[in-house]
Amino acid sequence: MPRKKISKEAKKQTETIEKPIKADRIEKEKVEKPTKISGHYELIITEKPAAMAKIALALSSSALKKSFNGIPYYELTRDGRMIVVVCAVGHLFSLATQEKGFPIFELTWEPNFKVRKQDFTQRYYSTINNFVKNASSFVIATDYDVEGELIGWNILRYICKQHDAKRMKFSALTKQDLEESYEKIHQHINFGLAKAGETRHILDWYYGINLSRALMSALKKASRFKIMSIGRVQGPALAFVVSRELEIKAFKSKPYWQIYLLVQNTHRIEVKYEKDIFKKEELAKFHHLKGKEAIAETIKNDVFLIPPFPFDLTTLQTEAYRLHGLTPSQTLNIAQQLYLAGLISYPRTSSQKLPSTIGYQSLLKKLSRSYATLVQYTKKNVPIEGKKEDVHPAIYPTGEQAKLEGDQKNLYELIARRFISCFCDNALIENKKIVVQVDGLKFLTEGIQIKEKGWLNVYKAAMQEKKLPDLNGHVRIKEIRIEEKQTQPPRRYSQAGLVAELTRRNLGTKATRAMIIDTLYGRGYIKEKTIEATPFGIALIDTLKKEAPAIIDEKLTRHFEKELELIEKGKDHEKEIIGEAKTIINKIIADFKKNEVSIGKELLVGVEETREIEKEESKIMQCPTCHKGDLVIKKNMKGQQFLACSAYPNCKQTYSLPHYSLIKKTDEKCECGFPFLLSIKKARRPWKFCFNPQCKKKQTQSNSE
């Protein structure tokens, strides 16, 4: 069969599915052409190409990597049994409908290549389909979670034409885990997980498609078209951001004062009045204190700090942001790369537990090859654990080695340090408070001293040591310092903070929260690193509060989440849940259609205001050629960005920009006088660059390279 030519777009999509770790031995394998397999075989179906290779090589070191229609697969024998291992690339099927308009509830699962033209998954579908005909038995080896089970179930139903199959269940892609998973194979797939996954997709489709179409239809009535989306979790998530934004906008700063005394006997120490002062007239009672004698007392107490719990995904995302500035999406993307390379366990978990079956001491021994200076601090035979459990354990390093760089290295080391710290002794902290009293007024300062580091030798805590001397008895007040400050509005959410908030409220899943935030950015509802609601996002939530409050009702969203959890546990009531969702959506749409014109006008105000802001923000600098227009960010017919003079066609000055990234202006200037710009791409660190092609500094760097 002649090999089909792969389109550039398909190739690009395939390459971005996963970014393999450089040292992974799978990349070095020779790919052989397909041969006709004689007799029957067992067909193992995996979720990703990297997982397929790991499983094949774990089951047989002599597994042969072959290719069908340009798609790799593996052939091997184990215990005299012929086995073929094939892979999907995530979901091969999508929910689709033939109906137009809204509301729509008639859905079917269709192959992605039928739903989207030129979809790159078609060749993966065809490869699996090719090996189904002679398969004597089937094994699902996709990720063991809701999405993985649904992926496997759909392939089983619609390609393999089977009702059930055997199931490999594993939490890490190491040889030991995969061999054990195969030897202790489950005889059935987990129908609870699969049905919960299907129900979730249907609910999300019902809400997402129907309500998004309703919003766009309303905006169209106001003579404006714009892609919009809203969903079960998107709505409440945006509502949190908008609520915080409105608090900030309504906030009125007020002055207040803090009073400090510099006191001395054998030591000089500054202490602060225990309260902030909000009435200026109250400051008078402090002016006479200078030169007076006061009484100081030092209060100490020792506190044991237990090590932090093992990582679940949300905690990993918040800590990766705190220590390395990685967004939740970046963290999940890198963690997936590390998992597929066999370096860490499955990252999409909410568990805080590490079962003994992972082999604590064996893992620590492996880790000591790279982290001997850290492992030496381990004292316990069993780790500290939290209460939360999941189908997968907490995230842990497998002890396998690979050459890592940049963010991959940083995230892996963070996971390794967290795991090792779980086996360390408690840290012993001395809390010290110095209290100074004079004329019935109390002043104080506090310090922290680490007496025994314990796990702090291994993992960086969110605390800072501050040593204070002991101060007791009579002290003299040497100076008084009054500092005026202003009250501050509530802080905006960071991306990690919003993920933590959604987790706390049990909205969305550990796998989808980061993606929901990305969608809010993509739709123009929010902007900036510390999340700021745009006028469009504010107008949308304001409109929904008045016209369709159910869309942003977190109680309703949480209700469905709990019902989905019951389906996961085996409760067979997905039809009732879907029926309930239909009733709610029908009511929302009916109310929406009554007020469609007014809703459209309200949304249009937000669209126009956001557009004006974006227009102003797109101005980079005055055009250096004509000095009349401004250089603004434009897009060509292919969606590629560039800078052009706003005085076009009188001035045709243009500058190239990185494609398919968010471009932001910085406050910094290059030596050439042009402002530095920031290129921001999903799952990558921001890149600061000068866009002036005549920049001497850039040319020098280019020549040296």
ZAMAR-877160 format. One record per residue (C-alpha): y, x, z; residue in three letters; residue number from 1. Coordinates in steps of 0.5 Angstrom, whole numbers. Layout:
# ZAMAR-877160
Y	X	Z	ALA	NUM .
...
***
This chain:
# ZAMAR-877160
0	0	0	MET	1 .
7	3	-2	PRO	2 .
11	5	4	ARG	3 .
18	0	4	LYS	4 .
24	3	4	LYS	5 .
28	2	11	ILE	6 .
35	0	11	SER	7 .
40	4	14	LYS	8 .
42	-2	19	GLU	9 .
34	-3	21	ALA	10 .
33	5	22	LYS	11 .
40	5	26	LYS	12 .
37	-1	30	GLN	13 .
30	2	31	THR	14 .
33	8	34	GLU	15 .
37	5	39	THR	16 .
32	1	42	ILE	17 .
30	7	46	GLU	18 .
32	14	47	LYS	19 .
26	19	49	PRO	20 .
27	24	54	ILE	21 .
27	31	50	LYS	22 .
21	34	53	ALA	23 .
16	28	52	ASP	24 .
10	31	48	ARG	25 .
9	24	44	ILE	26 .
15	27	39	GLU	27 .
10	33	37	LYS	28 .
4	29	35	GLU	29 .
2	29	28	LYS	30 .
2	22	25	VAL	31 .
-4	21	20	GLU	32 .
-5	15	15	LYS	33 .
-8	9	16	PRO	34 .
-16	9	15	THR	35 .
-20	3	15	LYS	36 .
-23	2	21	ILE	37 .
-31	0	21	SER	38 .
-33	-5	26	GLY	39 .
-30	-9	31	HIS	40 .
-25	-6	37	TYR	41 .
-21	-8	43	GLU	42 .
-13	-9	41	LEU	43 .
-8	-7	46	ILE	44 .
-1	-10	45	ILE	45 .
5	-6	48	THR	46 .
12	-7	49	GLU	47 .
15	-1	46	LYS	48 .
13	5	42	PRO	49 .
14	10	48	ALA	50 .
9	6	52	ALA	51 .
4	5	47	MET	52 .
4	13	46	ALA	53 .
3	14	54	LYS	54 .
-2	8	54	ILE	55 .
-6	11	48	ALA	56 .
-6	18	51	LEU	57 .
-8	16	58	ALA	58 .
-14	13	56	LEU	59 .
-16	18	51	SER	60 .
-13	25	50	SER	61 .
-16	25	43	SER	62 .
-12	19	41	ALA	63 .
-10	19	34	LEU	64 .
-3	17	32	LYS	65 .
-3	13	25	LYS	66 .
2	9	21	SER	67 .
1	2	18	PHE	68 .
7	1	13	ASN	69 .
11	6	17	GLY	70 .
10	3	24	ILE	71 .
6	8	29	PRO	72 .
-1	6	32	TYR	73 .
-6	9	36	TYR	74 .
-14	9	35	GLU	75 .
-18	12	40	LEU	76 .
-25	11	43	THR	77 .
-27	10	51	ARG	78 .
-34	9	54	ASP	79 .
-36	8	47	GLY	80 .
-31	3	45	ARG	81 .
-27	3	40	MET	82 .
-19	1	41	ILE	83 .
-13	0	37	VAL	84 .
-6	1	41	VAL	85 .
0	-3	37	VAL	86 .
7	-4	40	CYS	87 .
12	-9	39	ALA	88 .
20	-7	40	VAL	89 .
21	-12	46	GLY	90 .
22	-20	43	HIS	91 .
19	-21	36	LEU	92 .
20	-29	37	PHE	93 .
27	-33	38	SER	94 .
28	-40	40	LEU	95 .
31	-43	34	ALA	96 .
32	-50	31	THR	97 .
34	-53	24	GLN	98 .
39	-58	27	GLU	99 .
46	-58	27	LYS	100 .
52	-59	31	GLY	101 .
51	-61	39	PHE	102 .
47	-63	43	PRO	103 .
41	-60	41	ILE	104 .
34	-60	45	PHE	105 .
29	-59	39	GLU	106 .
27	-52	39	LEU	107 .
21	-48	37	THR	108 .
19	-40	37	TRP	109 .
20	-37	31	GLU	110 .
19	-30	29	PRO	111 .
26	-26	29	ASN	112 .
26	-24	22	PHE	113 .
26	-32	20	LYS	114 .
31	-33	25	VAL	115 .
35	-27	23	ARG	116 .
35	-24	16	LYS	117 .
33	-17	15	GLN	118 .
31	-16	22	ASP	119 .
28	-10	23	PHE	120 .
22	-13	27	THR	121 .
18	-16	21	GLN	122 .
14	-9	20	ARG	123 .
12	-9	28	TYR	124 .
10	-16	27	TYR	125 .
6	-15	21	SER	126 .
3	-9	24	THR	127 .
0	-13	30	ILE	128 .
-2	-18	25	ASN	129 .
-6	-13	21	ASN	130 .
-10	-11	27	PHE	131 .
-11	-18	29	VAL	132 .
-17	-20	24	LYS	133 .
-22	-15	26	ASN	134 .
-20	-15	34	ALA	135 .
-26	-17	38	SER	136 .
-22	-17	45	SER	137 .
-15	-17	47	PHE	138 .
-11	-14	52	VAL	139 .
-4	-15	54	ILE	140 .
0	-9	56	ALA	141 .
7	-11	56	THR	142 .
12	-9	62	ASP	143 .
9	-13	68	TYR	144 .
15	-18	69	ASP	145 .
18	-25	67	VAL	146 .
20	-22	60	GLU	147 .
14	-18	59	GLY	148 .
9	-23	60	GLU	149 .
13	-28	55	LEU	150 .
13	-23	50	ILE	151 .
6	-22	51	GLY	152 .
4	-29	51	TRP	153 .
8	-31	45	ASN	154 .
5	-25	41	ILE	155 .
-2	-28	44	LEU	156 .
0	-35	42	ARG	157 .
3	-34	35	TYR	158 .
0	-28	32	ILE	159 .
-7	-27	35	CYS	160 .
-8	-34	36	LYS	161 .
-11	-34	43	GLN	162 .
-10	-38	49	HIS	163 .
-11	-32	54	ASP	164 .
-13	-24	54	ALA	165 .
-14	-19	59	LYS	166 .
-8	-16	63	ARG	167 .
-6	-9	64	MET	168 .
-2	-9	70	LYS	169 .
2	-2	72	PHE	170 .
9	0	75	SER	171 .
9	7	72	ALA	172 .
7	10	65	LEU	173 .
3	16	68	THR	174 .
-4	18	66	LYS	175 .
-7	16	73	GLN	176 .
-3	9	74	ASP	177 .
-5	7	66	LEU	178 .
-12	9	67	GLU	179 .
-13	6	74	GLU	180 .
-9	0	71	SER	181 .
-15	0	65	TYR	182 .
-21	1	69	GLU	183 .
-18	-5	74	LYS	184 .
-16	-9	68	ILE	185 .
-14	-17	70	HIS	186 .
-18	-22	66	GLN	187 .
-12	-27	65	HIS	188 .
-5	-26	63	ILE	189 .
0	-29	69	ASN	190 .
1	-36	66	PHE	191 .
6	-37	72	GLY	192 .
11	-31	70	LEU	193 .
10	-33	62	ALA	194 .
12	-40	63	LYS	195 .
18	-38	68	ALA	196 .
20	-34	62	GLY	197 .
19	-39	57	GLU	198 .
23	-44	61	THR	199 .
29	-39	63	ARG	200 .
30	-38	55	HIS	201 .
30	-46	54	ILE	202 .
35	-47	60	LEU	203 .
39	-41	57	ASP	204 .
39	-44	50	TRP	205 .
40	-51	52	TYR	206 .
46	-49	56	TYR	207 .
49	-43	52	GLY	208 .
48	-46	45	ILE	209 .
50	-53	46	ASN	210 .
56	-51	51	LEU	211 .
59	-46	47	SER	212 .
59	-50	41	ARG	213 .
62	-55	45	ALA	214 .
68	-50	47	LEU	215 .
68	-48	39	MET	216 .
69	-55	37	SER	217 .
74	-56	42	ALA	218 .
78	-50	40	LEU	219 .
77	-52	32	LYS	220 .
81	-58	33	LYS	221 .
87	-54	35	ALA	222 .
86	-51	29	SER	223 .
83	-44	31	ARG	224 .
76	-41	30	PHE	225 .
74	-36	35	LYS	226 .
67	-34	37	ILE	227 .
66	-37	44	MET	228 .
60	-37	49	SER	229 .
58	-40	56	ILE	230 .
52	-40	60	GLY	231 .
48	-42	67	ARG	232 .
50	-35	70	VAL	233 .
56	-33	65	GLN	234 .
60	-39	68	GLY	235 .
60	-38	75	PRO	236 .
60	-30	74	ALA	237 .
67	-31	70	LEU	238 .
69	-36	75	ALA	239 .
69	-31	81	PHE	240 .
73	-26	77	VAL	241 .
78	-31	75	VAL	242 .
79	-34	82	SER	243 .
80	-26	85	ARG	244 .
85	-25	79	GLU	245 .
89	-32	81	LEU	246 .
89	-29	88	GLU	247 .
92	-23	86	ILE	248 .
97	-26	82	LYS	249 .
99	-31	87	ALA	250 .
99	-25	92	PHE	251 .
106	-24	95	LYS	252 .
106	-17	99	SER	253 .
109	-16	106	LYS	254 .
112	-10	110	PRO	255 .
108	-8	116	TYR	256 .
109	-2	120	TRP	257 .
104	3	123	GLN	258 .
106	7	130	ILE	259 .
103	14	131	TYR	260 .
104	18	137	LEU	261 .
103	26	137	LEU	262 .
100	27	144	VAL	263 .
99	34	147	GLN	264 .
95	37	153	ASN	265 .
91	43	152	THR	266 .
90	40	144	HIS	267 .
95	36	140	ARG	268 .
92	30	137	ILE	269 .
96	24	133	GLU	270 .
94	17	135	VAL	271 .
95	11	132	LYS	272 .
97	4	135	TYR	273 .
91	-1	136	GLU	274 .
95	-6	132	LYS	275 .
99	-7	125	ASP	276 .
106	-9	127	ILE	277 .
109	-15	122	PHE	278 .
116	-16	126	LYS	279 .
121	-11	125	LYS	280 .
124	-13	132	GLU	281 .
118	-11	135	GLU	282 .
119	-3	133	LEU	283 .
124	-3	139	ALA	284 .
119	-2	144	LYS	285 .
116	4	142	PHE	286 .
123	8	141	HIS	287 .
123	10	148	HIS	288 .
116	13	149	LEU	289 .
118	20	146	LYS	290 .
117	25	152	GLY	291 .
113	20	157	LYS	292 .
107	22	160	GLU	293 .
101	18	158	ALA	294 .
93	18	160	ILE	295 .
88	20	155	ALA	296 .
81	18	155	GLU	297 .
75	21	150	THR	298 .
69	16	149	ILE	299 .
63	18	146	LYS	300 .
56	15	144	ASN	301 .
51	18	140	ASP	302 .
48	13	134	VAL	303 .
42	14	130	PHE	304 .
42	13	123	LEU	305 .
36	11	119	ILE	306 .
35	13	112	PRO	307 .
37	8	107	PRO	308 .
32	4	104	PHE	309 .
28	6	97	PRO	310 .
32	4	91	PHE	311 .
32	-3	88	ASP	312 .
35	-4	81	LEU	313 .
42	-7	84	THR	314 .
42	-2	90	THR	315 .
41	4	84	LEU	316 .
46	1	80	GLN	317 .
52	1	86	THR	318 .
50	8	88	GLU	319 .
50	11	81	ALA	320 .
57	8	80	TYR	321 .
59	10	87	ARG	322 .
56	17	86	LEU	323 .
57	18	78	HIS	324 .
61	13	75	GLY	325 .
56	10	71	LEU	326 .
56	2	70	THR	327 .
51	-2	71	PRO	328 .
49	-3	64	SER	329 .
49	5	63	GLN	330 .
44	6	69	THR	331 .
39	1	67	LEU	332 .
39	4	60	ASN	333 .
38	11	63	ILE	334 .
33	8	68	ALA	335 .
29	5	62	GLN	336 .
29	12	58	GLN	337 .
26	15	65	LEU	338 .
21	10	66	TYR	339 .
19	10	58	LEU	340 .
18	18	59	ALA	341 .
14	17	65	GLY	342 .
19	20	70	LEU	343 .
20	14	74	ILE	344 .
17	7	76	SER	345 .
19	1	73	TYR	346 .
26	0	74	PRO	347 .
27	-8	74	ARG	348 .
25	-9	81	THR	349 .
28	-12	87	SER	350 .
23	-9	92	SER	351 .
25	-5	97	GLN	352 .
18	-3	99	LYS	353 .
13	3	97	LEU	354 .
6	2	97	PRO	355 .
1	7	100	SER	356 .
-3	7	93	THR	357 .
3	11	90	ILE	358 .
0	17	94	GLY	359 .
6	19	98	TYR	360 .
4	26	100	GLN	361 .
1	27	93	SER	362 .
8	25	90	LEU	363 .
12	30	95	LEU	364 .
8	36	93	LYS	365 .
9	34	86	LYS	366 .
17	34	87	LEU	367 .
17	40	91	SER	368 .
16	44	85	ARG	369 .
23	42	83	SER	370 .
26	40	90	TYR	371 .
23	45	95	ALA	372 .
29	45	99	THR	373 .
30	38	100	LEU	374 .
22	36	101	VAL	375 .
22	41	107	GLN	376 .
26	36	111	TYR	377 .
21	31	110	THR	378 .
18	29	117	LYS	379 .
14	23	116	LYS	380 .
8	21	113	ASN	381 .
10	14	111	VAL	382 .
17	12	108	PRO	383 .
22	7	111	ILE	384 .
22	1	108	GLU	385 .
26	-6	107	GLY	386 .
24	-13	107	LYS	387 .
25	-15	100	LYS	388 .
18	-15	96	GLU	389 .
17	-16	88	ASP	390 .
11	-15	83	VAL	391 .
13	-8	82	HIS	392 .
15	-3	88	PRO	393 .
21	0	89	ALA	394 .
24	5	84	ILE	395 .
21	12	85	TYR	396 .
20	19	82	PRO	397 .
13	20	79	THR	398 .
13	27	80	GLY	399 .
12	29	72	GLU	400 .
17	34	70	GLN	401 .
21	34	64	ALA	402 .
28	38	62	LYS	403 .
34	33	63	LEU	404 .
41	34	62	GLU	405 .
47	30	63	GLY	406 .
47	23	66	ASP	407 .
39	23	65	GLN	408 .
39	29	70	LYS	409 .
44	26	75	ASN	410 .
40	19	75	LEU	411 .
33	22	76	TYR	412 .
36	27	81	GLU	413 .
39	21	85	LEU	414 .
32	17	85	ILE	415 .
29	23	87	ALA	416 .
33	25	93	ARG	417 .
33	17	95	ARG	418 .
25	17	95	PHE	419 .
25	24	99	ILE	420 .
30	22	104	SER	421 .
26	16	106	CYS	422 .
21	21	109	PHE	423 .
26	24	113	CYS	424 .
28	24	120	ASP	425 .
34	20	123	ASN	426 .
41	23	123	ALA	427 .
44	23	129	LEU	428 .
51	22	129	ILE	429 .
56	23	135	GLU	430 .
62	17	135	ASN	431 .
68	20	139	LYS	432 .
74	15	140	LYS	433 .
80	18	144	ILE	434 .
84	13	147	VAL	435 .
91	14	150	VAL	436 .
95	9	154	GLN	437 .
102	9	156	VAL	438 .
107	3	159	ASP	439 .
101	-2	157	GLY	440 .
100	0	150	LEU	441 .
94	3	147	LYS	442 .
93	8	142	PHE	443 .
87	11	139	LEU	444 .
84	15	134	THR	445 .
76	16	132	GLU	446 .
72	21	129	GLY	447 .
65	23	127	ILE	448 .
61	29	128	GLN	449 .
54	30	125	ILE	450 .
49	33	131	LYS	451 .
43	33	127	GLU	452 .
43	32	119	LYS	453 .
36	29	118	GLY	454 .
36	25	112	TRP	455 .
43	27	110	LEU	456 .
40	34	108	ASN	457 .
38	30	102	VAL	458 .
42	24	101	TYR	459 .
49	24	100	LYS	460 .
52	18	105	ALA	461 .
58	14	104	ALA	462 .
61	17	111	MET	463 .
66	23	112	GLN	464 .
65	28	118	GLU	465 .
71	28	122	LYS	466 .
71	33	128	LYS	467 .
76	31	134	LEU	468 .
76	35	141	PRO	469 .
76	32	147	ASP	470 .
82	30	150	LEU	471 .
82	27	158	ASN	472 .
87	26	163	GLY	473 .
95	27	163	HIS	474 .
98	28	156	VAL	475 .
105	29	154	ARG	476 .
108	25	148	ILE	477 .
111	30	143	LYS	478 .
113	26	137	GLU	479 .
113	18	135	ILE	480 .
112	17	127	ARG	481 .
113	10	124	ILE	482 .
110	9	117	GLU	483 .
112	3	113	GLU	484 .
107	0	109	LYS	485 .
106	-6	104	GLN	486 .
100	-11	105	THR	487 .
96	-10	99	GLN	488 .
92	-16	94	PRO	489 .
85	-17	94	PRO	490 .
81	-11	90	ARG	491 .
79	-13	83	ARG	492 .
71	-13	82	TYR	493 .
68	-6	79	SER	494 .
62	-8	75	GLN	495 .
57	-5	80	ALA	496 .
61	-10	85	GLY	497 .
60	-16	81	LEU	498 .
53	-14	80	VAL	499 .
52	-14	87	ALA	500 .
56	-21	88	GLU	501 .
51	-24	83	LEU	502 .
45	-21	87	THR	503 .
48	-23	94	ARG	504 .
49	-31	91	ARG	505 .
42	-30	87	ASN	506 .
45	-32	80	LEU	507 .
42	-29	74	GLY	508 .
36	-24	74	THR	509 .
36	-16	76	LYS	510 .
35	-15	68	ALA	511 .
40	-20	66	THR	512 .
46	-19	71	ARG	513 .
49	-12	67	ALA	514 .
48	-16	60	MET	515 .
52	-22	63	ILE	516 .
58	-17	65	ILE	517 .
58	-14	58	ASP	518 .
58	-21	54	THR	519 .
64	-23	58	LEU	520 .
67	-16	56	TYR	521 .
65	-18	49	GLY	522 .
68	-25	49	ARG	523 .
75	-22	51	GLY	524 .
74	-26	58	TYR	525 .
75	-20	62	ILE	526 .
78	-13	61	LYS	527 .
79	-6	64	GLU	528 .
74	-2	68	LYS	529 .
76	-5	75	THR	530 .
75	-12	72	ILE	531 .
81	-16	70	GLU	532 .
81	-23	67	ALA	533 .
85	-24	61	THR	534 .
89	-31	60	PRO	535 .
83	-33	55	PHE	536 .
78	-32	61	GLY	537 .
83	-36	66	ILE	538 .
84	-42	61	ALA	539 .
77	-43	60	LEU	540 .
75	-43	67	ILE	541 .
81	-47	69	ASP	542 .
79	-52	63	THR	543 .
72	-52	65	LEU	544 .
74	-54	72	LYS	545 .
78	-60	70	LYS	546 .
73	-62	64	GLU	547 .
66	-60	66	ALA	548 .
66	-57	73	PRO	549 .
58	-57	73	ALA	550 .
58	-51	68	ILE	551 .
61	-46	73	ILE	552 .
57	-50	79	ASP	553 .
54	-44	82	GLU	554 .
50	-49	87	LYS	555 .
47	-52	80	LEU	556 .
45	-45	77	THR	557 .
42	-43	84	ARG	558 .
38	-49	84	HIS	559 .
35	-48	77	PHE	560 .
34	-40	79	GLU	561 .
30	-43	85	LYS	562 .
26	-48	81	GLU	563 .
24	-42	76	LEU	564 .
22	-38	82	GLU	565 .
17	-43	84	LEU	566 .
14	-43	77	ILE	567 .
13	-36	77	GLU	568 .
9	-37	83	LYS	569 .
4	-42	79	GLY	570 .
8	-49	80	LYS	571 .
7	-53	74	ASP	572 .
13	-57	73	HIS	573 .
17	-54	67	GLU	574 .
17	-60	64	LYS	575 .
21	-63	69	GLU	576 .
26	-58	70	ILE	577 .
27	-58	62	ILE	578 .
28	-65	63	GLY	579 .
33	-65	68	GLU	580 .
37	-60	64	ALA	581 .
37	-64	58	LYS	582 .
40	-70	63	THR	583 .
46	-65	66	ILE	584 .
48	-62	59	ILE	585 .
48	-69	55	ASN	586 .
53	-72	61	LYS	587 .
57	-65	60	ILE	588 .
57	-66	53	ILE	589 .
59	-73	53	ALA	590 .
65	-72	57	ASP	591 .
67	-66	53	PHE	592 .
67	-70	47	LYS	593 .
72	-75	50	LYS	594 .
77	-70	51	ASN	595 .
76	-65	46	GLU	596 .
83	-65	43	VAL	597 .
86	-64	50	SER	598 .
81	-58	51	ILE	599 .
82	-55	45	GLY	600 .
90	-55	46	LYS	601 .
89	-52	53	GLU	602 .
84	-46	50	LEU	603 .
89	-45	45	LEU	604 .
94	-43	50	VAL	605 .
90	-38	53	GLY	606 .
87	-35	46	VAL	607 .
95	-34	44	GLU	608 .
97	-31	50	GLU	609 .
91	-26	50	THR	610 .
92	-25	43	ARG	611 .
100	-23	44	GLU	612 .
97	-18	50	ILE	613 .
92	-15	46	GLU	614 .
97	-14	40	LYS	615 .
102	-10	45	GLU	616 .
96	-6	48	GLU	617 .
94	-4	41	SER	618 .
101	0	40	LYS	619 .
99	7	41	ILE	620 .
106	10	39	MET	621 .
111	10	34	GLN	622 .
109	12	27	CYS	623 .
111	20	26	PRO	624 .
112	19	19	THR	625 .
117	13	18	CYS	626 .
119	13	25	HIS	627 .
120	5	24	LYS	628 .
114	2	25	GLY	629 .
108	3	31	ASP	630 .
101	6	30	LEU	631 .
97	0	32	VAL	632 .
89	-1	32	ILE	633 .
86	-4	26	LYS	634 .
80	-6	23	LYS	635 .
77	-6	16	ASN	636 .
72	-11	12	MET	637 .
66	-7	15	LYS	638 .
69	-8	22	GLY	639 .
71	0	23	GLN	640 .
77	1	27	GLN	641 .
83	6	24	PHE	642 .
90	7	26	LEU	643 .
95	4	21	ALA	644 .
103	4	21	CYS	645 .
106	-3	23	SER	646 .
111	-2	17	ALA	647 .
106	-3	12	TYR	648 .
106	-3	6	PRO	649 .
113	1	6	ASN	650 .
109	6	10	CYS	651 .
102	7	9	LYS	652 .
100	12	14	GLN	653 .
93	12	17	THR	654 .
89	16	22	TYR	655 .
81	15	23	SER	656 .
78	13	29	LEU	657 .
71	13	32	PRO	658 .
67	7	30	HIS	659 .
64	1	34	TYR	660 .
67	3	40	SER	661 .
73	0	45	LEU	662 .
79	5	44	ILE	663 .
84	5	50	LYS	664 .
91	9	50	LYS	665 .
91	14	56	THR	666 .
97	16	60	ASP	667 .
96	23	58	GLU	668 .
99	27	52	LYS	669 .
96	33	48	CYS	670 .
99	39	47	GLU	671 .
101	37	40	CYS	672 .
105	31	43	GLY	673 .
100	25	41	PHE	674 .
97	21	46	PRO	675 .
90	22	48	PHE	676 .
85	16	47	LEU	677 .
79	14	50	LEU	678 .
73	12	46	SER	679 .
68	7	50	ILE	680 .
61	6	48	LYS	681 .
56	2	51	LYS	682 .
51	6	55	ALA	683 .
55	12	54	ARG	684 .
61	16	58	ARG	685 .
68	15	55	PRO	686 .
70	20	51	TRP	687 .
78	23	51	LYS	688 .
80	25	44	PHE	689 .
86	27	40	CYS	690 .
87	23	34	PHE	691 .
92	28	30	ASN	692 .
88	31	25	PRO	693 .
93	37	25	GLN	694 .
93	38	32	CYS	695 .
92	46	33	LYS	696 .
88	46	39	LYS	697 .
83	41	36	LYS	698 .
83	46	30	GLN	699 .
82	52	34	THR	700 .
76	48	38	GLN	701 .
73	46	31	SER	702 .
73	53	29	ASN	703 .
70	56	35	SER	704 .
64	51	34	GLU	705 .
***
